[in-house]
Amino acid sequence: MPRYTLDIEKVSGLIAGEYPSLRKAAKDMGINHSYLSKVLTGKREPGKKFIDGMLAAFRDVKFEEIFKKQND
């Protein structure tokens, strides 16, 4: 099964361009703001709830635009 890595720079840019704060972005994504912060700083891996929330908050963004396929 392929593995993917979050493009933190892309996601940070999307959030900064649409939201005045991480709290507002996290609320719209249905996740806790501290979880969002930890994902964006690389302290936590994004889980299903993060992925679902990201794709719901940014409907025009495709999974492949925010996740990079890892080369094995």
Biopython code that builds the backbone (N, CA, C, O; Angstrom):
import numpy as np
from Bio.PDB.StructureBuilder import StructureBuilder

atoms = [
    (1, "MET", "N", (0.848, -1.176, 0.000)),
    (1, "MET", "CA", (0.000, 0.000, 0.000)),
    (1, "MET", "C", (0.894, 1.239, 0.000)),
    (1, "MET", "O", (1.844, 1.311, 0.779)),
    (2, "PRO", "N", (0.603, 2.212, -0.862)),
    (2, "PRO", "CA", (1.440, 3.417, -0.911)),
    (2, "PRO", "C", (1.306, 4.240, 0.363)),
    (2, "PRO", "O", (0.265, 4.253, 1.021)),
    (3, "ARG", "N", (2.391, 4.922, 0.682)),
    (3, "ARG", "CA", (2.400, 5.811, 1.845)),
    (3, "ARG", "C", (2.457, 7.247, 1.351)),
    (3, "ARG", "O", (3.041, 7.544, 0.309)),
    (4, "TYR", "N", (1.841, 8.123, 2.118)),
    (4, "TYR", "CA", (1.766, 9.527, 1.743)),
    (4, "TYR", "C", (2.279, 10.403, 2.873)),
    (4, "TYR", "O", (2.193, 10.043, 4.047)),
    (5, "THR", "N", (2.811, 11.553, 2.500)),
    (5, "THR", "CA", (3.284, 12.543, 3.448)),
    (5, "THR", "C", (2.533, 13.845, 3.215)),
    (5, "THR", "O", (2.364, 14.285, 2.078)),
    (6, "LEU", "N", (2.088, 14.450, 4.298)),
    (6, "LEU", "CA", (1.376, 15.716, 4.201)),
    (6, "LEU", "C", (2.318, 16.807, 3.711)),
    (6, "LEU", "O", (3.442, 16.929, 4.197)),
    (7, "ASP", "N", (1.858, 17.595, 2.751)),
    (7, "ASP", "CA", (2.600, 18.768, 2.287)),
    (7, "ASP", "C", (2.234, 19.903, 3.236)),
    (7, "ASP", "O", (1.298, 20.662, 2.985)),
    (8, "ILE", "N", (2.980, 20.008, 4.320)),
    (8, "ILE", "CA", (2.688, 20.968, 5.376)),
    (8, "ILE", "C", (2.702, 22.399, 4.842)),
    (8, "ILE", "O", (1.861, 23.215, 5.220)),
    (9, "GLU", "N", (3.643, 22.696, 3.975)),
    (9, "GLU", "CA", (3.736, 24.042, 3.409)),
    (9, "GLU", "C", (2.466, 24.395, 2.620)),
    (9, "GLU", "O", (1.937, 25.500, 2.745)),
    (10, "LYS", "N", (1.996, 23.471, 1.828)),
    (10, "LYS", "CA", (0.776, 23.688, 1.024)),
    (10, "LYS", "C", (-0.429, 23.890, 1.935)),
    (10, "LYS", "O", (-1.212, 24.820, 1.738)),
    (11, "VAL", "N", (-0.577, 23.022, 2.929)),
    (11, "VAL", "CA", (-1.715, 23.111, 3.842)),
    (11, "VAL", "C", (-1.656, 24.407, 4.648)),
    (11, "VAL", "O", (-2.678, 25.069, 4.829)),
    (12, "SER", "N", (-0.486, 24.770, 5.124)),
    (12, "SER", "CA", (-0.332, 26.027, 5.873)),
    (12, "SER", "C", (-0.719, 27.220, 5.016)),
    (12, "SER", "O", (-1.367, 28.149, 5.496)),
    (13, "GLY", "N", (-0.326, 27.198, 3.756)),
    (13, "GLY", "CA", (-0.673, 28.274, 2.837)),
    (13, "GLY", "C", (-2.161, 28.357, 2.579)),
    (13, "GLY", "O", (-2.732, 29.446, 2.529)),
    (14, "LEU", "N", (-2.792, 27.202, 2.415)),
    (14, "LEU", "CA", (-4.243, 27.178, 2.209)),
    (14, "LEU", "C", (-4.973, 27.776, 3.406)),
    (14, "LEU", "O", (-5.882, 28.592, 3.256)),
    (15, "ILE", "N", (-4.559, 27.355, 4.589)),
    (15, "ILE", "CA", (-5.204, 27.838, 5.807)),
    (15, "ILE", "C", (-4.974, 29.334, 5.971)),
    (15, "ILE", "O", (-5.912, 30.076, 6.262)),
    (16, "ALA", "N", (-3.746, 29.782, 5.789)),
    (16, "ALA", "CA", (-3.428, 31.205, 5.943)),
    (16, "ALA", "C", (-4.194, 32.064, 4.938)),
    (16, "ALA", "O", (-4.548, 33.205, 5.235)),
    (17, "GLY", "N", (-4.446, 31.521, 3.762)),
    (17, "GLY", "CA", (-5.152, 32.266, 2.737)),
    (17, "GLY", "C", (-6.655, 32.355, 2.943)),
    (17, "GLY", "O", (-7.312, 33.222, 2.369)),
    (18, "GLU", "N", (-7.198, 31.467, 3.754)),
    (18, "GLU", "CA", (-8.646, 31.407, 3.932)),
    (18, "GLU", "C", (-9.140, 31.763, 5.333)),
    (18, "GLU", "O", (-10.288, 32.170, 5.510)),
    (19, "TYR", "N", (-8.271, 31.609, 6.315)),
    (19, "TYR", "CA", (-8.718, 31.761, 7.697)),
    (19, "TYR", "C", (-7.885, 32.787, 8.458)),
    (19, "TYR", "O", (-6.680, 32.909, 8.240)),
    (20, "PRO", "N", (-8.548, 33.530, 9.361)),
    (20, "PRO", "CA", (-7.818, 34.514, 10.165)),
    (20, "PRO", "C", (-7.012, 33.871, 11.303)),
    (20, "PRO", "O", (-6.112, 34.493, 11.868)),
    (21, "SER", "N", (-7.353, 32.612, 11.631)),
    (21, "SER", "CA", (-6.648, 31.939, 12.728)),
    (21, "SER", "C", (-6.728, 30.427, 12.579)),
    (21, "SER", "O", (-7.582, 29.899, 11.867)),
    (22, "LEU", "N", (-5.821, 29.744, 13.265)),
    (22, "LEU", "CA", (-5.864, 28.279, 13.282)),
    (22, "LEU", "C", (-7.110, 27.787, 14.007)),
    (22, "LEU", "O", (-7.672, 26.750, 13.653)),
    (23, "ARG", "N", (-7.536, 28.524, 15.009)),
    (23, "ARG", "CA", (-8.743, 28.127, 15.752)),
    (23, "ARG", "C", (-9.962, 28.060, 14.830)),
    (23, "ARG", "O", (-10.738, 27.107, 14.890)),
    (24, "LYS", "N", (-10.125, 29.064, 13.985)),
    (24, "LYS", "CA", (-11.262, 29.098, 13.057)),
    (24, "LYS", "C", (-11.149, 27.968, 12.039)),
    (24, "LYS", "O", (-12.138, 27.303, 11.729)),
    (25, "ALA", "N", (-9.947, 27.756, 11.522)),
    (25, "ALA", "CA", (-9.741, 26.674, 10.559)),
    (25, "ALA", "C", (-10.053, 25.332, 11.210)),
    (25, "ALA", "O", (-10.753, 24.503, 10.628)),
    (26, "ALA", "N", (-9.537, 25.120, 12.409)),
    (26, "ALA", "CA", (-9.766, 23.856, 13.113)),
    (26, "ALA", "C", (-11.251, 23.642, 13.376)),
    (26, "ALA", "O", (-11.758, 22.530, 13.233)),
    (27, "LYS", "N", (-11.946, 24.706, 13.761)),
    (27, "LYS", "CA", (-13.384, 24.597, 14.018)),
    (27, "LYS", "C", (-14.114, 24.156, 12.748)),
    (27, "LYS", "O", (-14.953, 23.257, 12.791)),
    (28, "ASP", "N", (-13.793, 24.788, 11.624)),
    (28, "ASP", "CA", (-14.445, 24.422, 10.367)),
    (28, "ASP", "C", (-14.064, 23.014, 9.910)),
    (28, "ASP", "O", (-14.830, 22.361, 9.201)),
    (29, "MET", "N", (-12.886, 22.549, 10.315)),
    (29, "MET", "CA", (-12.443, 21.202, 9.960)),
    (29, "MET", "C", (-13.000, 20.152, 10.919)),
    (29, "MET", "O", (-12.928, 18.955, 10.641)),
    (30, "GLY", "N", (-13.552, 20.598, 12.042)),
    (30, "GLY", "CA", (-14.112, 19.665, 13.017)),
    (30, "GLY", "C", (-13.059, 18.986, 13.872)),
    (30, "GLY", "O", (-13.253, 17.869, 14.351)),
    (31, "ILE", "N", (-11.926, 19.686, 14.059)),
    (31, "ILE", "CA", (-10.854, 19.147, 14.887)),
    (31, "ILE", "C", (-10.430, 20.185, 15.914)),
    (31, "ILE", "O", (-10.797, 21.356, 15.808)),
    (32, "ASN", "N", (-9.668, 19.765, 16.896)),
    (32, "ASN", "CA", (-9.153, 20.651, 17.931)),
    (32, "ASN", "C", (-8.008, 21.482, 17.368)),
    (32, "ASN", "O", (-7.194, 20.980, 16.593)),
    (33, "HIS", "N", (-7.946, 22.756, 17.759)),
    (33, "HIS", "CA", (-6.892, 23.619, 17.220)),
    (33, "HIS", "C", (-5.490, 23.160, 17.615)),
    (33, "HIS", "O", (-4.537, 23.363, 16.862)),
    (34, "SER", "N", (-5.358, 22.546, 18.785)),
    (34, "SER", "CA", (-4.029, 22.075, 19.183)),
    (34, "SER", "C", (-3.588, 20.894, 18.311)),
    (34, "SER", "O", (-2.402, 20.753, 18.012)),
    (35, "TYR", "N", (-4.529, 20.057, 17.907)),
    (35, "TYR", "CA", (-4.231, 18.950, 16.998)),
    (35, "TYR", "C", (-3.779, 19.505, 15.650)),
    (35, "TYR", "O", (-2.796, 19.032, 15.080)),
    (36, "LEU", "N", (-4.496, 20.509, 15.140)),
    (36, "LEU", "CA", (-4.109, 21.130, 13.879)),
    (36, "LEU", "C", (-2.713, 21.722, 13.979)),
    (36, "LEU", "O", (-1.896, 21.541, 13.076)),
    (37, "SER", "N", (-2.436, 22.415, 15.049)),
    (37, "SER", "CA", (-1.120, 23.019, 15.249)),
    (37, "SER", "C", (-0.025, 21.956, 15.277)),
    (37, "SER", "O", (1.033, 22.134, 14.674)),
    (38, "LYS", "N", (-0.276, 20.872, 15.966)),
    (38, "LYS", "CA", (0.724, 19.795, 16.057)),
    (38, "LYS", "C", (0.967, 19.128, 14.709)),
    (38, "LYS", "O", (2.097, 18.755, 14.394)),
    (39, "VAL", "N", (-0.086, 18.975, 13.913)),
    (39, "VAL", "CA", (0.090, 18.403, 12.578)),
    (39, "VAL", "C", (0.933, 19.352, 11.724)),
    (39, "VAL", "O", (1.840, 18.914, 11.017)),
    (40, "LEU", "N", (0.634, 20.648, 11.792)),
    (40, "LEU", "CA", (1.346, 21.622, 10.966)),
    (40, "LEU", "C", (2.799, 21.834, 11.385)),
    (40, "LEU", "O", (3.609, 22.317, 10.595)),
    (41, "THR", "N", (3.130, 21.476, 12.623)),
    (41, "THR", "CA", (4.520, 21.588, 13.077)),
    (41, "THR", "C", (5.250, 20.243, 13.011)),
    (41, "THR", "O", (6.418, 20.144, 13.387)),
    (42, "GLY", "N", (4.557, 19.219, 12.534)),
    (42, "GLY", "CA", (5.181, 17.914, 12.379)),
    (42, "GLY", "C", (5.264, 17.097, 13.651)),
    (42, "GLY", "O", (5.941, 16.069, 13.684)),
    (43, "LYS", "N", (4.588, 17.538, 14.696)),
    (43, "LYS", "CA", (4.618, 16.819, 15.973)),
    (43, "LYS", "C", (3.632, 15.662, 16.032)),
    (43, "LYS", "O", (3.753, 14.771, 16.872)),
    (44, "ARG", "N", (2.640, 15.686, 15.115)),
    (44, "ARG", "CA", (1.656, 14.596, 15.010)),
    (44, "ARG", "C", (1.415, 14.279, 13.554)),
    (44, "ARG", "O", (1.533, 15.140, 12.681)),
    (45, "GLU", "N", (1.081, 13.057, 13.313)),
    (45, "GLU", "CA", (0.715, 12.629, 11.968)),
    (45, "GLU", "C", (-0.758, 12.950, 11.740)),
    (45, "GLU", "O", (-1.561, 12.836, 12.666)),
    (46, "PRO", "N", (-1.123, 13.346, 10.533)),
    (46, "PRO", "CA", (-2.535, 13.593, 10.259)),
    (46, "PRO", "C", (-3.300, 12.276, 10.179)),
    (46, "PRO", "O", (-2.880, 11.340, 9.499)),
    (47, "GLY", "N", (-4.410, 12.218, 10.873)),
    (47, "GLY", "CA", (-5.250, 11.024, 10.847)),
    (47, "GLY", "C", (-6.460, 11.237, 9.963)),
    (47, "GLY", "O", (-6.581, 12.250, 9.275)),
    (48, "LYS", "N", (-7.351, 10.264, 9.994)),
    (48, "LYS", "CA", (-8.555, 10.299, 9.162)),
    (48, "LYS", "C", (-9.392, 11.544, 9.429)),
    (48, "LYS", "O", (-9.889, 12.168, 8.491)),
    (49, "LYS", "N", (-9.551, 11.908, 10.685)),
    (49, "LYS", "CA", (-10.361, 13.083, 11.027)),
    (49, "LYS", "C", (-9.749, 14.356, 10.429)),
    (49, "LYS", "O", (-10.476, 15.220, 9.940)),
    (50, "PHE", "N", (-8.420, 14.473, 10.466)),
    (50, "PHE", "CA", (-7.742, 15.623, 9.868)),
    (50, "PHE", "C", (-7.982, 15.640, 8.363)),
    (50, "PHE", "O", (-8.353, 16.669, 7.799)),
    (51, "ILE", "N", (-7.772, 14.517, 7.728)),
    (51, "ILE", "CA", (-7.924, 14.429, 6.268)),
    (51, "ILE", "C", (-9.354, 14.764, 5.862)),
    (51, "ILE", "O", (-9.576, 15.572, 4.960)),
    (52, "ASP", "N", (-10.322, 14.142, 6.529)),
    (52, "ASP", "CA", (-11.727, 14.411, 6.216)),
    (52, "ASP", "C", (-12.064, 15.883, 6.432)),
    (52, "ASP", "O", (-12.757, 16.491, 5.617)),
    (53, "GLY", "N", (-11.575, 16.452, 7.528)),
    (53, "GLY", "CA", (-11.835, 17.856, 7.838)),
    (53, "GLY", "C", (-11.195, 18.795, 6.837)),
    (53, "GLY", "O", (-11.793, 19.796, 6.444)),
    (54, "MET", "N", (-10.001, 18.478, 6.432)),
    (54, "MET", "CA", (-9.285, 19.308, 5.456)),
    (54, "MET", "C", (-10.034, 19.307, 4.122)),
    (54, "MET", "O", (-10.237, 20.361, 3.520)),
    (55, "LEU", "N", (-10.434, 18.148, 3.675)),
    (55, "LEU", "CA", (-11.132, 18.039, 2.398)),
    (55, "LEU", "C", (-12.531, 18.652, 2.463)),
    (55, "LEU", "O", (-13.044, 19.120, 1.446)),
    (56, "ALA", "N", (-13.151, 18.656, 3.638)),
    (56, "ALA", "CA", (-14.465, 19.288, 3.795)),
    (56, "ALA", "C", (-14.343, 20.811, 3.832)),
    (56, "ALA", "O", (-15.167, 21.513, 3.248)),
    (57, "ALA", "N", (-13.330, 21.316, 4.507)),
    (57, "ALA", "CA", (-13.137, 22.764, 4.625)),
    (57, "ALA", "C", (-12.649, 23.375, 3.315)),
    (57, "ALA", "O", (-12.948, 24.530, 3.012)),
    (58, "PHE", "N", (-11.902, 22.598, 2.547)),
    (58, "PHE", "CA", (-11.350, 23.072, 1.277)),
    (58, "PHE", "C", (-11.867, 22.164, 0.161)),
    (58, "PHE", "O", (-11.148, 21.298, -0.337)),
    (59, "ARG", "N", (-13.098, 22.375, -0.213)),
    (59, "ARG", "CA", (-13.787, 21.488, -1.162)),
    (59, "ARG", "C", (-13.137, 21.432, -2.542)),
    (59, "ARG", "O", (-13.290, 20.441, -3.256)),
    (60, "ASP", "N", (-12.423, 22.473, -2.920)),
    (60, "ASP", "CA", (-11.778, 22.493, -4.238)),
    (60, "ASP", "C", (-10.412, 21.800, -4.239)),
    (60, "ASP", "O", (-9.783, 21.664, -5.289)),
    (61, "VAL", "N", (-9.959, 21.368, -3.073)),
    (61, "VAL", "CA", (-8.639, 20.737, -2.956)),
    (61, "VAL", "C", (-8.792, 19.226, -2.989)),
    (61, "VAL", "O", (-9.652, 18.657, -2.316)),
    (62, "LYS", "N", (-7.953, 18.592, -3.776)),
    (62, "LYS", "CA", (-7.956, 17.129, -3.877)),
    (62, "LYS", "C", (-6.881, 16.558, -2.947)),
    (62, "LYS", "O", (-5.888, 17.218, -2.640)),
    (63, "PHE", "N", (-7.102, 15.337, -2.515)),
    (63, "PHE", "CA", (-6.170, 14.639, -1.631)),
    (63, "PHE", "C", (-4.741, 14.719, -2.174)),
    (63, "PHE", "O", (-3.798, 14.995, -1.432)),
    (64, "GLU", "N", (-4.599, 14.475, -3.466)),
    (64, "GLU", "CA", (-3.269, 14.427, -4.091)),
    (64, "GLU", "C", (-2.567, 15.784, -4.097)),
    (64, "GLU", "O", (-1.358, 15.852, -4.318)),
    (65, "GLU", "N", (-3.306, 16.853, -3.860)),
    (65, "GLU", "CA", (-2.714, 18.183, -3.820)),
    (65, "GLU", "C", (-2.088, 18.494, -2.466)),
    (65, "GLU", "O", (-1.200, 19.341, -2.371)),
    (66, "ILE", "N", (-2.544, 17.819, -1.425)),
    (66, "ILE", "CA", (-2.007, 18.108, -0.096)),
    (66, "ILE", "C", (-1.183, 16.965, 0.485)),
    (66, "ILE", "O", (-0.560, 17.115, 1.536)),
    (67, "PHE", "N", (-1.181, 15.826, -0.199)),
    (67, "PHE", "CA", (-0.367, 14.697, 0.227)),
    (67, "PHE", "C", (0.543, 14.268, -0.896)),
    (67, "PHE", "O", (0.120, 14.148, -2.045)),
    (68, "LYS", "N", (1.795, 14.037, -0.557)),
    (68, "LYS", "CA", (2.778, 13.583, -1.550)),
    (68, "LYS", "C", (2.991, 12.084, -1.356)),
    (68, "LYS", "O", (3.140, 11.598, -0.235)),
    (69, "LYS", "N", (3.000, 11.377, -2.463)),
    (69, "LYS", "CA", (3.265, 9.941, -2.411)),
    (69, "LYS", "C", (4.749, 9.742, -2.121)),
    (69, "LYS", "O", (5.606, 10.347, -2.764)),
    (70, "GLN", "N", (5.037, 8.891, -1.150)),
    (70, "GLN", "CA", (6.422, 8.598, -0.795)),
    (70, "GLN", "C", (7.001, 7.568, -1.742)),
    (70, "GLN", "O", (6.314, 6.631, -2.149)),
    (71, "ASN", "N", (8.246, 7.740, -2.085)),
    (71, "ASN", "CA", (8.962, 6.735, -2.876)),
    (71, "ASN", "C", (9.576, 5.732, -1.924)),
    (71, "ASN", "O", (10.274, 6.098, -0.979)),
    (72, "ASP", "N", (9.314, 4.482, -2.179)),
    (72, "ASP", "CA", (9.876, 3.419, -1.301)),
    (72, "ASP", "C", (11.276, 3.049, -1.708)),
    (72, "ASP", "O", (11.891, 2.183, -1.086)),
]
sb = StructureBuilder()
sb.init_structure("model")
sb.init_model(0)
sb.init_chain("A")
sb.init_seg("    ")
for serial, (resi, resn, name, xyz) in enumerate(atoms, 1):
    if name == "N":
        sb.init_residue(resn, " ", resi, " ")
    sb.init_atom(name, np.array(xyz, "f"), 0.0, 1.0, " ", f" {name:<3s}", serial, name[0])
structure = sb.get_structure()
